Amino acid sequence: MNDPMKDQPQAGLENPMQHPEEQPTGSDGSPKFGRLLIVLVLVVILIGFITFASEWLYS
């Protein structure tokens, strides 16, 4: 017996939730974690400076 579902292409079953295709992995467009780490360290230093400066000025 022939299965009628076997003969038809299953285009809708490959991605039934309509998710976007996965992004390719590699160096193109990858997040710059080193740059993010530098920015986070600078923000922590700035917050520390503001804390000490406000303590020095208002105490």
WOCOR-V942527 format. One record per residue. N is the residue number from 1. SS is DSSP state (a for helix, b for strand, c for the rest). PHI is phi as a letter, one per 40 degrees, with the letter a starting at -180 (none if undefined). D_CENTER is the distance of its C-alpha to the mean C-alpha in Angstrom with 2 decimals. Layout:
n->N ss->SS phi->PHI d_center->D_CENTER
n->N ss->SS phi->PHI d_center->D_CENTER
//
This chain:
n->1 ss->c phi->none d_center->49.27
n->2 ss->c phi->c d_center->46.52
n->3 ss->c phi->c d_center->43.27
n->4 ss->a phi->c d_center->42.46
n->5 ss->a phi->c d_center->38.70
n->6 ss->a phi->c d_center->38.80
n->7 ss->a phi->c d_center->40.24
n->8 ss->c phi->c d_center->37.66
n->9 ss->c phi->c d_center->34.23
n->10 ss->c phi->b d_center->31.45
n->11 ss->a phi->c d_center->28.94
n->12 ss->a phi->c d_center->27.92
n->13 ss->a phi->c d_center->27.49
n->14 ss->a phi->c d_center->24.78
n->15 ss->c phi->b d_center->22.14
n->16 ss->c phi->c d_center->23.91
n->17 ss->c phi->c d_center->21.01
n->18 ss->c phi->f d_center->20.11
n->19 ss->c phi->c d_center->16.45
n->20 ss->c phi->c d_center->14.97
n->21 ss->c phi->c d_center->15.28
n->22 ss->c phi->c d_center->12.71
n->23 ss->c phi->c d_center->11.21
n->24 ss->c phi->c d_center->13.42
n->25 ss->c phi->c d_center->12.54
n->26 ss->c phi->i d_center->14.06
n->27 ss->c phi->c d_center->14.33
n->28 ss->c phi->c d_center->14.12
n->29 ss->c phi->g d_center->11.07
n->30 ss->c phi->c d_center->9.24
n->31 ss->c phi->c d_center->7.69
n->32 ss->c phi->c d_center->10.89
n->33 ss->a phi->c d_center->11.02
n->34 ss->a phi->c d_center->14.74
n->35 ss->a phi->c d_center->14.66
n->36 ss->a phi->c d_center->12.40
n->37 ss->a phi->c d_center->14.88
n->38 ss->a phi->c d_center->17.78
n->39 ss->a phi->c d_center->16.81
n->40 ss->a phi->c d_center->16.46
n->41 ss->a phi->c d_center->19.82
n->42 ss->a phi->c d_center->21.41
n->43 ss->a phi->c d_center->20.48
n->44 ss->a phi->c d_center->22.02
n->45 ss->a phi->c d_center->25.06
n->46 ss->a phi->c d_center->25.44
n->47 ss->a phi->c d_center->25.43
n->48 ss->a phi->c d_center->27.94
n->49 ss->a phi->c d_center->30.08
n->50 ss->a phi->c d_center->30.16
n->51 ss->a phi->c d_center->31.14
n->52 ss->a phi->c d_center->33.95
n->53 ss->a phi->c d_center->35.15
n->54 ss->a phi->c d_center->35.45
n->55 ss->a phi->c d_center->37.23
n->56 ss->a phi->c d_center->39.57
n->57 ss->a phi->c d_center->40.33
n->58 ss->a phi->b d_center->40.79
n->59 ss->c phi->b d_center->42.58
//
